[in-house]
Amino acid sequence: MTFIENLLFPISLYAALACGLLGGLFFAFSNFVMNALSRISPASGIAAMQSVNITVLNPLFLLLFLGTALLCAVLIVFAVLRWQQPYAGWFLAGSLFYLIGGFLVTMGFNVPLNNALAVVDPVRPESSQVWQNYLSTWTSWNHVRTICCLAAAALFIIAAWRHA
């Protein structure tokens, strides 16, 4: 076995755990956090989400979120180079689910929505409509992230099993 082959199990284990953890985090937001925020006043909900969006940008979360994207890129290269192996397609699929449905959806949809919410003054009357639109759109995209991250985790588990 090559050096890279020896690293494949720990990389796939990290990718599966990270995607599962991120999927669980996104699930929590879709399932109850956003519902809870929708039940309080718009001003309070906006202020709470603005705070969440600031505190999420911490080294541990960024390592998890960006590190998983980097490992998925490595796994794509590995899958292409080992395409004839029975596990290659599973690694490719898992990586694409995370990169497209987890990472790119976050960067292309959720982050711009968060950035737009960051400049909203929670006490202005028009902020209520902004908040309602944010809740609906952000949560819909969050459902996509949840499903894609959990699918990626499952695909990485299958890939690791096929590799073993």
Backbone as JSON, one array per atom type, in Angstrom:
{
  "sequence": "MTFIENLLFPISLYAALACGLLGGLFFAFSNFVMNALSRISPASGIAAMQSVNITVLNPLFLLLFLGTALLCAVLIVFAVLRWQQPYAGWFLAGSLFYLIGGFLVTMGFNVPLNNALAVVDPVRPESSQVWQNYLSTWTSWNHVRTICCLAAAALFIIAAWRHA",
  "N": [[0.83, -1.18, 0.0], [0.46, 2.25, -0.77], [1.7, 5.4, 0.54], [-0.33, 7.3, 0.38], [-2.57, 5.62, 0.14], [-2.54, 4.55, 2.7], [-3.27, 6.76, 4.15], [-5.87, 7.08, 3.45], [-7.98, 5.88, 4.94], [-8.02, 7.35, 7.51], [-8.53, 9.91, 6.45], [-10.99, 9.54, 5.15], [-12.53, 8.81, 7.34], [-12.44, 11.15, 8.91], [-13.72, 12.87, 7.07], [-16.28, 11.69, 6.9], [-17.17, 11.88, 9.6], [-17.01, 14.67, 9.97], [-18.79, 15.64, 8.0], [-21.12, 14.45, 8.96], [-21.31, 15.71, 11.46], [-21.56, 18.43, 10.67], [-23.91, 18.17, 9.17], [-25.65, 17.48, 11.25], [-25.53, 19.81, 12.79], [-26.63, 21.66, 10.97], [-29.12, 20.45, 10.7], [-30.16, 20.84, 13.28], [-30.54, 23.62, 13.25], [-32.43, 23.83, 11.17], [-34.52, 22.28, 12.21], [-35.22, 23.17, 14.86], [-33.95, 25.58, 15.85], [-34.31, 27.79, 14.06], [-37.08, 27.75, 14.01], [-37.62, 28.41, 16.67], [-36.54, 30.99, 16.75], [-38.3, 32.22, 15.03], [-40.54, 32.49, 16.53], [-40.25, 34.48, 18.34], [-40.13, 38.06, 18.83], [-39.62, 39.94, 15.8], [-37.47, 41.8, 15.98], [-35.97, 40.79, 18.11], [-35.39, 38.23, 17.12], [-33.87, 38.87, 14.83], [-31.68, 40.17, 16.03], [-30.67, 38.05, 17.58], [-29.96, 36.19, 15.57], [-28.08, 37.69, 14.18], [-26.09, 37.76, 16.1], [-25.47, 35.02, 16.31], [-24.43, 34.63, 13.73], [-22.09, 36.06, 13.9], [-20.66, 34.79, 15.96], [-20.32, 32.22, 14.97], [-18.21, 32.31, 13.29], [-15.58, 31.17, 14.1], [-12.39, 29.72, 15.06], [-12.57, 26.85, 15.41], [-15.02, 26.04, 14.19], [-14.51, 26.99, 11.59], [-12.27, 25.47, 10.89], [-13.43, 22.93, 10.81], [-15.45, 23.3, 8.81], [-14.06, 24.42, 6.53], [-11.84, 22.71, 6.44], [-13.01, 20.27, 5.86], [-13.92, 20.76, 3.27], [-11.46, 21.02, 1.97], [-10.39, 18.42, 2.34], [-12.28, 16.99, 0.9], [-11.7, 17.87, -1.67], [-9.2, 16.71, -1.96], [-9.98, 14.02, -1.81], [-11.48, 13.84, -4.15], [-9.51, 14.06, -6.14], [-8.05, 11.78, -5.49], [-10.02, 9.82, -5.97], [-10.4, 10.08, -8.74], [-7.86, 9.37, -9.67], [-7.83, 6.72, -8.88], [-9.9, 5.5, -10.19], [-10.73, 2.99, -11.14], [-11.09, 1.46, -8.92], [-13.34, -0.08, -6.53], [-14.32, 1.67, -4.61], [-13.98, 4.27, -5.44], [-15.97, 5.78, -6.84], [-17.8, 6.22, -4.79], [-16.35, 7.85, -3.03], [-16.02, 10.05, -4.7], [-18.71, 10.84, -5.13], [-19.55, 11.41, -2.46], [-17.81, 13.53, -1.88], [-18.59, 15.43, -3.78], [-21.26, 15.87, -3.01], [-20.84, 17.12, -0.53], [-19.19, 19.35, -1.25], [-20.73, 20.74, -3.19], [-23.44, 20.78, -2.19], [-23.12, 21.36, 0.52], [-20.84, 23.1, 1.06], [-20.71, 25.0, -1.2], [-23.41, 25.83, -1.37], [-23.68, 27.04, 1.12], [-21.78, 29.15, 0.87], [-22.76, 30.47, -1.38], [-25.44, 31.07, -0.9], [-26.46, 31.0, 1.9], [-24.47, 32.5, 3.34], [-24.43, 35.05, 1.91], [-27.08, 35.83, 2.55], [-26.84, 36.02, 5.32], [-24.97, 38.1, 5.47], [-26.47, 40.19, 4.41], [-28.43, 40.36, 6.37], [-26.9, 41.22, 8.47], [-26.62, 43.99, 8.33], [-29.07, 44.99, 8.88], [-31.19, 46.99, 10.79], [-32.54, 46.0, 13.68], [-34.74, 47.24, 14.99], [-36.14, 48.85, 13.25], [-39.18, 49.46, 11.5], [-39.55, 48.22, 8.94], [-37.89, 46.06, 9.1], [-39.15, 43.78, 9.96], [-40.41, 42.54, 7.75], [-38.15, 41.95, 6.24], [-36.98, 40.11, 7.94], [-38.88, 38.01, 7.9], [-38.68, 37.17, 5.23], [-35.99, 36.41, 5.23], [-36.0, 34.28, 7.13], [-37.55, 32.32, 5.77], [-36.18, 31.92, 3.27], [-33.47, 31.45, 4.03], [-33.74, 29.2, 5.69], [-34.78, 27.32, 3.91], [-32.59, 26.92, 2.14], [-30.88, 25.96, 4.06], [-32.01, 23.48, 4.64], [-31.27, 22.12, 2.32], [-28.48, 22.06, 2.69], [-28.36, 20.46, 4.99], [-29.41, 17.93, 4.14], [-27.58, 17.31, 2.08], [-25.08, 17.23, 3.43], [-25.5, 15.12, 5.25], [-26.0, 13.07, 3.45], [-23.49, 13.0, 2.2], [-21.91, 12.15, 4.37], [-22.92, 9.54, 4.72], [-22.19, 8.43, 2.24], [-19.4, 8.57, 2.4], [-18.96, 6.76, 4.45], [-19.8, 4.38, 3.24], [-17.88, 4.33, 1.21], [-15.5, 4.04, 2.69], [-15.98, 1.55, 3.8], [-16.09, 0.02, 1.45], [-13.49, 0.35, 0.63], [-12.09, -0.95, 2.62]],
  "CA": [[0.0, 0.0, 0.0], [1.21, 3.49, -0.83], [1.5, 6.35, 1.63], [-1.67, 7.88, 0.2], [-3.54, 4.56, 0.48], [-2.56, 4.45, 4.17], [-3.97, 7.94, 4.68], [-7.25, 7.12, 2.98], [-8.96, 5.6, 6.01], [-8.22, 8.49, 8.41], [-9.15, 11.02, 5.72], [-12.42, 9.24, 4.95], [-13.17, 8.85, 8.66], [-12.63, 12.57, 9.23], [-14.73, 13.42, 6.17], [-17.6, 11.17, 7.32], [-17.53, 12.49, 10.89], [-17.21, 16.1, 9.79], [-20.05, 15.84, 7.28], [-22.2, 14.11, 9.9], [-21.4, 16.78, 12.47], [-22.13, 19.6, 10.02], [-25.31, 17.86, 8.88], [-26.39, 17.58, 12.52], [-25.63, 21.23, 13.13], [-27.61, 22.27, 10.07], [-30.42, 19.87, 11.06], [-30.64, 21.53, 14.48], [-31.06, 24.92, 12.84], [-33.67, 23.63, 10.4], [-35.55, 21.62, 12.99], [-35.76, 23.91, 16.01], [-33.39, 26.9, 16.13], [-35.01, 28.8, 13.26], [-38.47, 27.78, 14.5], [-37.62, 29.17, 17.93], [-36.32, 32.41, 16.44], [-39.48, 32.76, 14.35], [-41.61, 32.65, 17.53], [-40.01, 35.68, 19.14], [-40.32, 39.28, 18.04], [-38.63, 40.07, 14.72], [-36.27, 42.52, 16.45], [-35.18, 39.85, 18.93], [-34.91, 37.18, 16.23], [-32.79, 39.42, 14.01], [-30.52, 40.39, 16.9], [-30.12, 36.74, 17.95], [-29.3, 35.59, 14.41], [-26.88, 38.48, 13.92], [-25.09, 37.29, 17.06], [-25.07, 33.67, 15.87], [-23.61, 34.75, 12.53], [-20.77, 36.55, 14.3], [-19.95, 33.81, 16.79], [-20.02, 30.99, 14.23], [-16.92, 32.5, 12.63], [-14.53, 30.89, 15.08], [-11.41, 28.79, 14.48], [-13.0, 25.45, 15.41], [-16.0, 25.84, 13.13], [-13.88, 27.2, 10.28], [-11.44, 24.29, 10.63], [-14.36, 21.86, 10.43], [-16.12, 23.62, 7.55], [-13.09, 24.56, 5.44], [-11.02, 21.5, 6.4], [-13.78, 19.24, 5.15], [-13.88, 21.1, 1.84], [-10.12, 20.69, 1.48], [-10.28, 16.96, 2.26], [-13.12, 16.54, -0.22], [-10.94, 18.11, -2.9], [-8.18, 15.65, -2.0], [-10.66, 12.76, -2.12], [-11.85, 13.86, -5.57], [-8.29, 13.72, -6.89], [-7.77, 10.38, -5.21], [-11.02, 9.0, -6.67], [-10.12, 10.12, -10.17], [-6.64, 8.59, -9.91], [-8.1, 5.32, -8.58], [-11.27, 5.33, -10.66], [-11.05, 1.58, -11.36], [-11.35, 0.81, -7.63], [-14.78, -0.1, -6.21], [-14.66, 2.73, -3.67], [-13.69, 5.59, -6.02], [-17.22, 6.5, -7.12], [-18.4, 6.62, -3.51], [-15.6, 9.02, -2.56], [-16.34, 11.17, -5.58], [-20.08, 11.27, -4.84], [-19.57, 12.05, -1.15], [-17.11, 14.81, -1.97], [-19.42, 16.37, -4.53], [-22.41, 16.24, -2.18], [-20.43, 18.13, 0.45], [-18.69, 20.58, -1.87], [-21.81, 21.47, -3.86], [-24.61, 20.97, -1.34], [-22.76, 21.9, 1.83], [-19.93, 24.25, 1.0], [-21.12, 26.03, -2.17], [-24.72, 26.4, -0.98], [-23.4, 27.96, 2.23], [-21.09, 30.35, 0.38], [-23.53, 31.15, -2.41], [-26.78, 31.45, -0.49], [-26.62, 31.31, 3.32], [-23.59, 33.59, 3.75], [-24.96, 36.35, 1.46], [-28.26, 36.18, 3.35], [-26.33, 36.45, 6.63], [-24.34, 39.41, 5.29], [-27.55, 41.17, 4.24], [-29.08, 40.52, 7.67], [-25.97, 41.9, 9.39], [-26.77, 45.45, 8.26], [-30.45, 45.34, 9.2], [-31.44, 47.53, 12.12], [-33.68, 45.19, 14.15], [-35.87, 48.0, 15.52], [-36.85, 49.58, 12.19], [-40.43, 48.77, 11.15], [-39.42, 47.39, 7.74], [-37.06, 44.89, 9.38], [-40.02, 42.62, 10.16], [-40.58, 41.87, 6.46], [-36.83, 41.42, 5.9], [-36.81, 38.94, 8.79], [-39.74, 36.93, 7.4], [-38.06, 36.67, 3.99], [-34.75, 35.75, 5.63], [-36.35, 33.0, 7.75], [-38.02, 31.38, 4.76], [-35.15, 31.61, 2.28], [-32.29, 30.87, 4.7], [-34.08, 27.86, 6.17], [-34.89, 26.43, 2.74], [-31.23, 26.55, 1.75], [-30.3, 25.16, 5.14], [-32.49, 22.11, 4.43], [-30.41, 21.55, 1.29], [-27.18, 21.76, 3.33], [-28.55, 19.34, 5.9], [-29.55, 16.7, 3.36], [-26.34, 17.02, 1.35], [-24.02, 16.83, 4.37], [-25.79, 13.79, 5.77], [-25.77, 12.14, 2.33], [-22.04, 12.89, 2.05], [-21.42, 11.3, 5.46], [-23.28, 8.15, 4.4], [-21.38, 8.0, 1.1], [-18.02, 8.35, 2.88], [-18.96, 5.51, 5.22], [-19.83, 3.31, 2.25], [-16.58, 4.33, 0.53], [-14.5, 3.46, 3.6], [-16.3, 0.12, 3.89], [-15.68, -0.6, 0.18], [-12.03, 0.39, 0.59], [-11.59, -1.97, 3.55]],
  "C": [[0.88, 1.25, 0.0], [0.9, 4.36, 0.39], [0.09, 6.93, 1.57], [-2.75, 6.86, 0.55], [-3.67, 4.42, 1.99], [-3.3, 5.62, 4.8], [-5.46, 7.94, 4.35], [-8.26, 6.84, 4.09], [-9.11, 6.77, 6.97], [-8.87, 9.69, 7.71], [-10.64, 10.76, 5.55], [-13.18, 9.23, 6.27], [-13.44, 10.29, 9.07], [-13.74, 13.15, 8.37], [-16.13, 12.96, 6.58], [-18.06, 11.82, 8.62], [-17.83, 13.97, 10.74], [-18.52, 16.39, 9.07], [-21.25, 15.5, 8.16], [-22.4, 15.19, 10.95], [-22.01, 18.04, 11.86], [-23.6, 19.37, 9.66], [-26.18, 17.95, 10.13], [-26.57, 19.02, 12.96], [-26.69, 21.91, 12.27], [-29.02, 21.74, 10.37], [-31.0, 20.58, 12.28], [-31.22, 22.9, 14.13], [-32.37, 24.77, 12.09], [-34.82, 23.15, 11.27], [-36.09, 22.48, 14.13], [-35.18, 25.29, 16.24], [-34.15, 27.97, 15.36], [-36.48, 28.88, 13.65], [-38.58, 28.58, 15.79], [-37.45, 30.66, 17.66], [-37.54, 33.04, 15.76], [-40.62, 33.03, 15.34], [-41.41, 33.86, 18.43], [-40.18, 36.9, 18.25], [-39.26, 39.36, 16.94], [-37.35, 40.77, 15.18], [-35.37, 41.59, 17.26], [-34.6, 38.73, 18.06], [-33.75, 37.66, 15.38], [-31.54, 39.59, 14.85], [-29.86, 39.08, 17.29], [-29.36, 36.13, 16.77], [-28.06, 36.37, 14.02], [-25.75, 38.04, 14.86], [-24.57, 35.9, 16.7], [-24.1, 33.77, 14.7], [-22.22, 35.33, 12.82], [-20.0, 35.45, 15.03], [-19.61, 32.52, 16.06], [-18.66, 31.1, 13.54], [-15.79, 32.38, 13.64], [-13.61, 29.82, 14.51], [-11.88, 27.33, 14.41], [-14.01, 25.17, 14.3], [-15.36, 25.98, 11.76], [-12.97, 26.04, 9.91], [-12.32, 23.13, 10.15], [-14.93, 22.12, 9.03], [-15.15, 23.68, 6.38], [-12.2, 23.34, 5.3], [-11.72, 20.37, 5.67], [-13.79, 19.51, 3.66], [-12.52, 20.74, 1.24], [-9.95, 19.18, 1.35], [-11.15, 16.39, 1.14], [-12.42, 16.76, -1.55], [-9.85, 17.05, -3.06], [-8.81, 14.32, -2.38], [-11.13, 12.7, -3.58], [-10.66, 13.47, -6.43], [-7.97, 12.24, -6.72], [-8.73, 9.47, -5.98], [-10.76, 8.95, -8.17], [-8.89, 9.27, -10.51], [-6.84, 7.09, -9.68], [-9.48, 4.9, -9.09], [-11.67, 3.87, -10.83], [-11.38, 0.85, -10.05], [-12.83, 0.9, -7.26], [-15.23, 1.02, -5.27], [-14.59, 4.13, -4.29], [-14.97, 6.4, -6.26], [-17.9, 7.0, -5.86], [-17.69, 7.84, -2.94], [-15.92, 10.25, -3.4], [-17.73, 11.72, -5.26], [-20.17, 11.98, -3.49], [-18.94, 13.43, -1.18], [-17.96, 15.85, -2.7], [-20.66, 16.8, -3.74], [-22.01, 17.31, -1.17], [-20.04, 19.44, -0.23], [-19.8, 21.4, -2.52], [-22.93, 21.8, -2.88], [-24.32, 21.54, 0.03], [-21.98, 23.18, 1.72], [-20.44, 25.35, 0.06], [-22.48, 26.63, -1.86], [-24.51, 27.39, 0.16], [-22.82, 29.27, 1.7], [-21.94, 31.15, -0.61], [-24.89, 31.67, -1.97], [-26.86, 31.87, 0.98], [-25.74, 32.48, 3.76], [-24.07, 34.95, 3.2], [-26.22, 36.78, 2.22], [-27.84, 36.67, 4.73], [-25.73, 37.85, 6.54], [-25.4, 40.5, 5.13], [-28.26, 41.41, 5.58], [-28.2, 41.31, 8.64], [-26.16, 43.41, 9.41], [-28.19, 45.91, 8.56], [-30.51, 45.87, 10.63], [-32.7, 46.83, 12.65], [-34.91, 45.99, 14.58], [-36.63, 48.79, 14.46], [-38.09, 48.79, 11.78], [-40.3, 47.83, 9.95], [-38.58, 46.13, 7.97], [-37.9, 43.63, 9.59], [-40.2, 41.83, 8.87], [-39.26, 41.25, 6.01], [-36.61, 40.12, 6.67], [-37.65, 37.77, 8.28], [-39.16, 36.32, 6.12], [-36.78, 35.89, 4.31], [-35.05, 34.36, 6.2], [-36.71, 31.95, 6.7], [-36.89, 30.95, 3.82], [-33.96, 30.91, 2.92], [-32.57, 29.43, 5.12], [-34.23, 26.88, 5.01], [-33.52, 25.98, 2.27], [-30.54, 25.72, 2.82], [-30.78, 23.7, 5.06], [-31.62, 21.4, 3.39], [-29.07, 21.16, 1.89], [-27.29, 20.55, 4.24], [-28.57, 18.01, 5.14], [-28.24, 16.33, 2.69], [-25.2, 16.6, 2.28], [-24.27, 15.44, 4.92], [-25.63, 12.73, 4.68], [-24.27, 11.93, 2.12], [-21.45, 11.99, 3.14], [-21.7, 9.83, 5.16], [-22.42, 7.62, 3.25], [-19.92, 7.75, 1.5], [-17.92, 7.07, 3.7], [-18.97, 4.31, 4.27], [-18.47, 3.2, 1.55], [-15.51, 3.69, 1.41], [-14.73, 1.96, 3.73], [-15.84, -0.6, 2.61], [-14.16, -0.64, 0.06], [-11.44, -0.69, 1.49], [-11.78, -3.33, 2.95]]
}
